[in-house]
Amino acid sequence: MLDTLFAPLRKLGHSTINAIWKLGVMSRFLLSILTHSGQSLLRFQLTIREVYFAGVLSLIIIVVSGLFVGMVLGLQGYNTLSRFGSADALGALVALSLLRELGPVLAALLFASRSGSAMTAEIGLMKATEQLEAMSVMAVDPVARVVAPRFWAGVISMPILAALFNVMGIFGGYLVGVVMIGLDEGTFWSQMQNNVDLHFDVVNGLIKSLFFGIAVTLIAVFEGFDATPTAAGVSSATTRTVVTSALVILALDFVLTAFMF
Protein backbone atom coordinates (compact mmCIF):
# COMPACT_ATOMS: atom_id res chain seq x y z
CA MET A 1 0.00 0.00 0.00
CA LEU A 2 2.77 2.42 0.95
CA ASP A 3 4.71 1.52 -2.18
CA THR A 4 1.70 2.49 -4.29
CA LEU A 5 1.32 5.81 -2.47
CA PHE A 6 4.99 6.75 -2.66
CA ALA A 7 5.61 5.55 -6.23
CA PRO A 8 4.66 8.90 -7.86
CA LEU A 9 6.87 10.75 -5.34
CA ARG A 10 9.81 8.44 -6.09
CA LYS A 11 9.29 8.96 -9.81
CA LEU A 12 9.22 12.74 -9.37
CA GLY A 13 12.38 12.66 -7.26
CA HIS A 14 14.14 10.42 -9.78
CA SER A 15 13.19 12.75 -12.67
CA THR A 16 14.36 15.80 -10.70
CA ILE A 17 17.73 14.21 -9.87
CA ASN A 18 18.22 13.17 -13.50
CA ALA A 19 17.39 16.69 -14.71
CA ILE A 20 19.89 18.25 -12.28
CA TRP A 21 22.53 15.69 -13.23
CA LYS A 22 22.00 16.35 -16.94
CA LEU A 23 22.21 20.11 -16.36
CA GLY A 24 25.56 19.61 -14.65
CA VAL A 25 26.86 17.42 -17.47
CA MET A 26 25.72 20.01 -20.01
CA SER A 27 27.54 22.74 -18.09
CA ARG A 28 30.75 20.71 -18.18
CA PHE A 29 30.17 20.09 -21.88
CA LEU A 30 29.85 23.85 -22.49
CA LEU A 31 33.10 24.40 -20.61
CA SER A 32 34.76 21.76 -22.78
CA ILE A 33 33.49 23.50 -25.94
CA LEU A 34 34.87 26.85 -24.79
CA THR A 35 38.19 25.23 -23.86
CA HIS A 36 38.53 23.56 -27.28
CA SER A 37 37.27 26.50 -29.35
CA GLY A 38 40.76 27.61 -30.33
CA GLN A 39 40.92 25.30 -33.35
CA SER A 40 37.52 26.37 -34.68
CA LEU A 41 38.47 30.05 -34.31
CA LEU A 42 42.00 29.73 -35.69
CA ARG A 43 40.76 27.59 -38.59
CA PHE A 44 37.75 29.81 -39.11
CA GLN A 45 36.82 28.11 -42.38
CA LEU A 46 35.44 25.24 -40.27
CA THR A 47 33.04 27.63 -38.58
CA ILE A 48 32.18 29.46 -41.82
CA ARG A 49 31.18 26.16 -43.42
CA GLU A 50 28.86 25.42 -40.51
CA VAL A 51 27.44 28.97 -40.68
CA TYR A 52 26.39 28.14 -44.23
CA PHE A 53 24.62 24.94 -43.16
CA ALA A 54 23.06 26.41 -40.01
CA GLY A 55 22.33 29.95 -41.16
CA VAL A 56 22.27 30.35 -44.93
CA LEU A 57 20.22 27.21 -45.53
CA SER A 58 17.69 28.46 -42.95
CA LEU A 59 17.12 31.74 -44.79
CA ILE A 60 14.12 30.55 -46.81
CA ILE A 61 12.01 29.48 -43.84
CA ILE A 62 13.08 32.55 -41.82
CA VAL A 63 12.34 35.08 -44.58
CA VAL A 64 9.02 33.56 -45.67
CA SER A 65 7.81 33.07 -42.09
CA GLY A 66 8.82 36.62 -41.16
CA LEU A 67 6.94 38.06 -44.13
CA PHE A 68 3.69 36.26 -43.32
CA VAL A 69 3.95 36.95 -39.58
CA GLY A 70 4.32 40.66 -40.39
CA MET A 71 1.33 40.55 -42.73
CA VAL A 72 -0.81 38.85 -40.08
CA LEU A 73 0.32 41.43 -37.53
CA GLY A 74 -0.66 44.18 -39.97
CA LEU A 75 -4.15 42.76 -40.46
CA GLN A 76 -4.79 42.03 -36.79
CA GLY A 77 -3.21 45.28 -35.65
CA TYR A 78 -5.25 47.40 -38.05
CA ASN A 79 -8.45 45.61 -37.04
CA THR A 80 -7.77 46.33 -33.36
CA LEU A 81 -6.35 49.86 -33.65
CA SER A 82 -9.11 51.07 -35.97
CA ARG A 83 -11.66 50.43 -33.21
CA PHE A 84 -9.94 53.06 -31.08
CA GLY A 85 -9.19 55.49 -33.90
CA SER A 86 -5.44 54.74 -33.73
CA ALA A 87 -4.86 53.02 -37.06
CA ASP A 88 -1.98 55.42 -37.78
CA ALA A 89 0.04 53.69 -35.06
CA LEU A 90 0.13 50.43 -37.02
CA GLY A 91 3.79 50.86 -37.98
CA ALA A 92 4.85 51.23 -34.34
CA LEU A 93 2.73 48.24 -33.30
CA VAL A 94 4.22 45.94 -35.94
CA ALA A 95 7.81 47.05 -35.28
CA LEU A 96 7.64 46.84 -31.47
CA SER A 97 5.88 43.46 -31.52
CA LEU A 98 8.54 42.01 -33.80
CA LEU A 99 11.64 43.64 -32.34
CA ARG A 100 10.83 42.91 -28.69
CA GLU A 101 9.15 39.50 -28.76
CA LEU A 102 7.93 37.81 -31.91
CA GLY A 103 11.08 38.23 -33.99
CA PRO A 104 13.62 36.67 -31.59
CA VAL A 105 11.24 34.00 -30.26
CA LEU A 106 9.79 32.77 -33.56
CA ALA A 107 13.16 32.92 -35.32
CA ALA A 108 14.69 30.87 -32.50
CA LEU A 109 11.88 28.29 -32.67
CA LEU A 110 12.34 27.96 -36.42
CA PHE A 111 16.12 27.77 -35.99
CA ALA A 112 15.75 24.99 -33.42
CA SER A 113 13.36 23.06 -35.67
CA ARG A 114 15.51 23.33 -38.77
CA SER A 115 19.17 23.75 -37.80
CA GLY A 116 19.12 22.43 -34.23
CA SER A 117 17.57 19.13 -35.22
CA ALA A 118 19.98 18.84 -38.15
CA MET A 119 23.00 19.36 -35.86
CA THR A 120 21.76 16.71 -33.43
CA ALA A 121 21.06 14.20 -36.19
CA GLU A 122 24.43 14.79 -37.87
CA ILE A 123 26.49 14.45 -34.69
CA GLY A 124 24.36 11.52 -33.52
CA LEU A 125 24.90 9.67 -36.80
CA MET A 126 28.63 10.35 -36.59
CA LYS A 127 28.58 8.75 -33.14
CA ALA A 128 26.46 5.81 -34.32
CA THR A 129 28.85 5.11 -37.22
CA GLU A 130 31.88 5.45 -34.89
CA GLN A 131 33.31 8.44 -36.72
CA LEU A 132 33.86 10.30 -33.44
CA GLU A 133 35.78 7.33 -32.02
CA ALA A 134 37.87 7.18 -35.18
CA MET A 135 38.81 10.84 -34.71
CA SER A 136 39.90 10.13 -31.15
CA VAL A 137 42.04 7.22 -32.37
CA MET A 138 43.74 9.58 -34.86
CA ALA A 139 44.44 12.07 -32.04
CA VAL A 140 41.79 14.51 -33.33
CA ASP A 141 39.57 15.89 -30.57
CA PRO A 142 35.93 15.47 -31.75
CA VAL A 143 34.79 18.37 -29.54
CA ALA A 144 37.28 20.73 -31.18
CA ARG A 145 36.76 19.39 -34.72
CA VAL A 146 33.02 18.64 -34.81
CA VAL A 147 31.19 20.26 -31.91
CA ALA A 148 32.86 23.66 -31.43
CA PRO A 149 32.49 24.88 -35.06
CA ARG A 150 28.78 24.01 -35.02
CA PHE A 151 28.30 25.71 -31.66
CA TRP A 152 29.90 28.98 -32.79
CA ALA A 153 28.08 28.80 -36.13
CA GLY A 154 24.75 28.68 -34.30
CA VAL A 155 25.73 31.53 -31.98
CA ILE A 156 26.76 33.69 -34.96
CA SER A 157 23.79 32.79 -37.16
CA MET A 158 20.94 33.25 -34.70
CA PRO A 159 21.09 37.08 -34.23
CA ILE A 160 21.46 37.58 -37.99
CA LEU A 161 18.47 35.34 -38.74
CA ALA A 162 16.40 37.14 -36.09
CA ALA A 163 17.30 40.52 -37.63
CA LEU A 164 16.26 39.28 -41.08
CA PHE A 165 13.02 37.94 -39.61
CA ASN A 166 12.31 41.40 -38.15
CA VAL A 167 13.07 43.16 -41.43
CA MET A 168 10.79 40.89 -43.42
CA GLY A 169 8.07 41.15 -40.77
CA ILE A 170 8.13 44.95 -40.89
CA PHE A 171 8.02 44.78 -44.69
CA GLY A 172 5.00 42.44 -44.45
CA GLY A 173 3.27 44.92 -42.14
CA TYR A 174 4.05 47.68 -44.65
CA LEU A 175 2.55 45.66 -47.51
CA VAL A 176 -0.69 45.14 -45.61
CA GLY A 177 -0.98 48.54 -43.96
CA VAL A 178 0.17 50.84 -46.76
CA VAL A 179 -0.20 48.88 -50.00
CA MET A 180 -3.35 46.86 -49.26
CA ILE A 181 -5.29 48.95 -46.72
CA GLY A 182 -4.09 52.35 -47.88
CA LEU A 183 -2.61 53.97 -44.77
CA ASP A 184 -0.39 56.99 -45.31
CA GLU A 185 3.18 55.80 -45.97
CA GLY A 186 4.82 58.75 -44.22
CA THR A 187 2.70 58.25 -41.11
CA PHE A 188 3.46 54.53 -41.06
CA TRP A 189 7.24 55.07 -41.05
CA SER A 190 7.23 58.18 -38.85
CA GLN A 191 5.20 56.46 -36.12
CA MET A 192 7.66 53.59 -36.23
CA GLN A 193 10.66 55.93 -36.06
CA ASN A 194 9.22 57.93 -33.15
CA ASN A 195 8.32 54.92 -31.01
CA VAL A 196 11.19 52.49 -31.64
CA ASP A 197 14.30 53.04 -29.54
CA LEU A 198 17.61 51.67 -30.83
CA HIS A 199 18.94 50.44 -27.49
CA PHE A 200 15.72 49.61 -25.66
CA ASP A 201 14.04 47.74 -28.52
CA VAL A 202 16.50 46.79 -31.26
CA VAL A 203 19.60 45.98 -29.20
CA ASN A 204 17.66 44.18 -26.47
CA GLY A 205 15.95 42.07 -29.12
CA LEU A 206 19.31 41.11 -30.60
CA ILE A 207 20.64 40.26 -27.13
CA LYS A 208 17.64 37.97 -26.67
CA SER A 209 18.35 36.23 -29.96
CA LEU A 210 22.02 35.79 -28.95
CA PHE A 211 21.00 34.02 -25.72
CA PHE A 212 18.51 31.90 -27.67
CA GLY A 213 21.25 30.96 -30.13
CA ILE A 214 23.58 29.87 -27.32
CA ALA A 215 20.85 27.82 -25.63
CA VAL A 216 19.51 26.14 -28.76
CA THR A 217 22.92 25.30 -30.21
CA LEU A 218 24.24 23.97 -26.90
CA ILE A 219 21.20 21.71 -26.54
CA ALA A 220 21.53 20.53 -30.15
CA VAL A 221 25.22 19.60 -30.02
CA PHE A 222 24.92 18.09 -26.53
CA GLU A 223 21.99 15.86 -27.46
CA GLY A 224 23.83 14.71 -30.58
CA PHE A 225 27.06 14.01 -28.69
CA ASP A 226 25.17 12.26 -25.87
CA ALA A 227 22.82 10.27 -28.12
CA THR A 228 22.60 6.50 -27.88
CA PRO A 229 24.50 5.21 -30.96
CA THR A 230 21.48 3.56 -32.58
CA ALA A 231 18.86 4.68 -35.08
CA ALA A 232 16.25 4.91 -32.32
CA GLY A 233 18.69 6.79 -30.08
CA VAL A 234 19.47 9.40 -32.72
CA SER A 235 15.77 9.82 -33.49
CA SER A 236 14.97 10.27 -29.78
CA ALA A 237 17.82 12.79 -29.39
CA THR A 238 16.55 14.83 -32.33
CA THR A 239 13.07 14.93 -30.82
CA ARG A 240 14.46 15.97 -27.44
CA THR A 241 16.40 18.79 -29.10
CA VAL A 242 13.30 20.34 -30.65
CA VAL A 243 11.08 19.92 -27.57
CA THR A 244 13.69 21.04 -25.02
CA SER A 245 14.77 23.98 -27.16
CA ALA A 246 11.19 25.22 -27.50
CA LEU A 247 10.62 25.07 -23.73
CA VAL A 248 13.98 26.70 -22.94
CA ILE A 249 13.35 29.50 -25.46
CA LEU A 250 9.99 30.37 -23.93
CA ALA A 251 11.29 30.19 -20.35
CA LEU A 252 14.41 32.20 -21.22
CA ASP A 253 12.26 34.76 -23.00
CA PHE A 254 10.28 35.35 -19.82
CA VAL A 255 13.44 35.77 -17.73
CA LEU A 256 15.11 38.12 -20.22
CA THR A 257 11.94 40.18 -20.66
CA ALA A 258 11.66 40.59 -16.88
CA PHE A 259 15.22 41.94 -16.73
CA MET A 260 15.16 44.06 -19.90
CA PHE A 261 11.69 45.57 -20.03
N, C-alpha and C positions, 0 to 999 in steps of 0.2 A: 504493500500500500504506500509506504513512504517512498519507495523507489519510483512509483508512478507519479507521486506529487512533486518530487524533486528532479525528475528527468528534464522538464523544460528549463529549470534553473541551471542544471549542469550543462545543458546544450548552449544556453546563453553565455555562461561563463567560458565554455570552451571556444565559442565563436569570438568572444571578446579578447581572450588571450591570443588566439591565432591572428586576429586583426592587429593587435599591438606588436606581436612578433614580426608580422610581415611589414609593418611600418618601419620597424627598426632595421630589418634587412634591406628595405628600399633606401633608407637613409645611408646605410653603409655603401650600397650600390651607387648612389649619387656621389658620395665622396670618392669612390673608386673611379667614376667617370671623370670627375674634376681633376683627379690626380693624374690620369692617363690622357688628358686632353692635349698634351703638348704635341703629340704626333699629328693629330687631326688639325691643329692650328698651324703647325710648321708646314705640313703637307696639305695646304688649304684646298687643293684640288679634290681631295677626298670629301671634304665638307661641301664644296660647290656642287659636286655630282649628286650628293644627297639632297641639297637644296632644290635641285631640278626635280628629283623624284617626289619630294615632299611638298614643295611649294609650287613650282611651275605647272606640274601636272594636276594640281588642285585648282588652278585658276578658273577653269570652265564652271565648275560647280559653285565656286565662290562668287564669280561675277554674275552668273545667271540668277542665283539665289538672292544676291544683294539687290539686283534690279527689281525682281518681283516683290521682295519684302518692302522696298521703298514705294513701289506702286500701290501695294495694299495699305501701307501707312498713309499715303496720300489720299486714298479713297476714304478710309476710316476716319482719318483726321479731319478731312473736309466735312464729312457728314456730321461729326461731333461739334466742330468749331462753328459751323454755320448756324447751329441752333442758338448759339450765344452771340452771334454777330461778330465773331472773331476769325472769320475765314482767312483774313490777311496774314494771320500768324501761322499759316500752314508750314511755311518754310522753316521757321524756328522749331515747330513741333517735330517735323521729320528729322531735322539735323540733330536735335538734342536726344531724341529717342534712339537714333542710330549710334551717335558718338558715345553716349554714356552707357547704354545697356545692350541694345539689340545687336549692334555691330560686333563687338568683342565676343559676346556670348554665342550668337548663332554661328559666327565664323569659327569659333573654337569647337563647337559641336560638329560642324561639317568637317573640320580638320581632323578631329578624332575619328570620325566615321570613315573618312577616306584614307588619310595618311597614317594615322595612328594604327589602325587595323592592319594596314599594309606593312608597317614596320614590324609589328608583332609577328605577323605571319612569316615574313622573310627571315627574321632572326630565329624564330621557332623552327622553321624548316632547315635552316643551317645547322641548328642543334640536332634535329632529328636525323639528318644525313651525316652527322659527325664532322661537319666542316669546321666547327669551332674547336673540337678536339684536335683536328689535324693542324690547325694554326698553332695551338699550344705546343704540339710536338715539334713544329718547325721554329719554335722560339718566337712566335708572333703573338703578342697579347691580343686576344679577341676583343677585349673591352676597348683598347686603344684603336684597333683596326676596324672594328665593325660597329660597336655601340656608340663611342664618342662622336664620330662624324654625323651619325643620324640624330643624336641628341642635339648637337649644336645647329644642325640644319633645321630641326623643328623649332628651336628657340629663335633662330633668325627669320624663318618663314612666317611664323604666326602673326607678329605685328604688321608685316607687310600685307598679308592676306586680309587681316581685319581692316586695314586702311583702305584697301581696294573694295572691300565689301561696303564700307561706309560711303565711298565715292559713288559706287553704282547705286546704292540705296537712295542717296540724295538726288542723283540723276533720275531715278525712277519716280521719286516724289515730284520732281520738276515736270516730268512728262505728264503725270496725271493732273497736277495742280494748274500748271500754266498752259500746256498744250491741249489737254483734253477738256478740262473744266473752264479754263479761260481766265484764271486769276492774273493780275498784273505782274509781269515778270520782274520789274524793278522792286515792287513791294515784297515779292517772294524772297529775293536775294537780300534785300536790305533788312528785313525782319530776321533773317538767318544771321547776317553779319552783326546786327546789334545785340543778339541774344546768345550767341555762341562765344565762349571765352576760350582762348588758345590753351591756357594752362589748365583751367578748371575742367574743361570738357574734352578737348582733343588729346592733350598729353595724358590725362588720367585714364582715358579710354585706351590709349596705347600701352600704358603701364599695365592695365588689366589684361590686355591681350598677351603681353610678355609673360605675366604670371601664368596665364592659361597655357601658353606654349610650353613653359617649363614643366608644368604639371602633366599635361597630356603626353608630351614626348617621353618624360621619365616613366610614366605608367606603361607606355607602349614598349619601350626598349626593355624595361624590367620584366614585363609579362612574357615577352619573347625569349629573353635570356633564361627565365625561370620555368619555361614551359616544359611539360612532360614530353620527352622526345618520341611521341607517337602522333599519328594523324588526329586522333581524338584529343590529345593533349594540346596540340597547336590550335585546333578549332576552339577548344574551351578557352585557351589563353586569348585568342582574338576576340571572343565574345566578352570576356572579362575586361579587356582593354576598352571597348566601346562603352559598356555599362558603367564601369568605374570612372572613366573619364567624364562621362555626362554628369554623374553625381558630384564629382569633385569640382567640375566647372561651376555648377549651380551653387554649391556650398561656398566655394572660393569667391564667387561673384557677390554673395551676400556679405562676406567678411570685408572684402575690398570696398564695397559700396558704403558700408558702415564707417570705414576709416576715411574714405575720400570725400564723400558727399554729406 
